[in-house]
Amino acid sequence: QLQLVESGGGVVQPGGSLRLSCAASGFTLIGYAIAWFRQAPGKEREGVSCISRSGTRWNYADSVKGRFTIDRDNAKNTVYLQMDNLKPEDTAVYYCAAAQTTNWLVCDYDGMDSWGKGTLVTVSS
């Protein structure tokens, strides 16, 4: 059974950092582009960042550019989202999702095949 599990969420003060992890079981992530999404209370889910199979192409939402960094370790079957200089508006449940693809050099936020259950990030003083 394909499964993604997020971890690393928590409560942090504005300006702080968190590192989210997305670990896969039941399949190898190397065949998938990976994306992080978030959903804040009362808002629609939005794509935050994605990374290609190769790990050499990525995309960031304008709201997180320069603050968030996505990375993957295919040997560990894990994708990470380093979040720095966090702001209260970053508060949300963060989800990772995987899209199977034959293209090593693209990623986007459509056509996800598997989703994790999410991890809560709260930025508050």
Secondary structure, DSSP 8 states (H G I E B T S, - for coil): --EEEEE--EEE-TT--EEEEEEEESS-GGGEEEEEEEE-TTS--EEEEEE-TTSS-EEE-TTTTTTEEEEEETTTTEEEEEE-S--GGG-EEEEEEEEE-S-TT---SS---EEB--EEEEE--
